[in-house]
């Protein structure tokens, strides 16, 4: 079973079976390198077997700053992710790094599946997302088409992912803005 790419799609945030959500940020430097990194991720994943049925989806969002990428992956549990790190991640990262040298992998946070703070309609396909991460309680952005609150397993960190039709002129304070770039899932 290989990876199937769905450009500009988003993950099903309330997909059954999700036990862990991992969110990481990469810095790549420029909009050109950002596009090249998304393409390198697509090639690295489509060129290999899907690593484990416990990885339910892997999505990449491009920062509107032209520098960052947000990676959002859904797993049946953290132990499945740890096994992926031991057995499959290095080859994929090496291929991506060869295509786009100098990627800075900034941070990885682990969250429980989200709880809705405002539902996205079943046919809504957001053109942008805002992400606010904080210690303790997170503020939910008003005005989006859907807000999704993620809490870390230890309860100390909150990520609020709010979906929008497009990047608004004014949004939540402290938000980082992204547009959907790539969503991968297991396929035949």
Secondary structure, DSSP 8 states (H G I E B T S, - for coil): -EEEEETT----TT-TT--EEEEEEEE-SSHHHHHHHHHHHHHHHHTSB---TTEEEEEEEEETTSSEEEEEEEES-HHHHHHHHHHTHHHHHHHHHHHSTT-EEEEEEEE---EEEE---TT---SEEEEEEEESS----SSSSEEEEEEBTTSSEEEEEEEESS--SS--TT-EEEEEEEEEEEE-
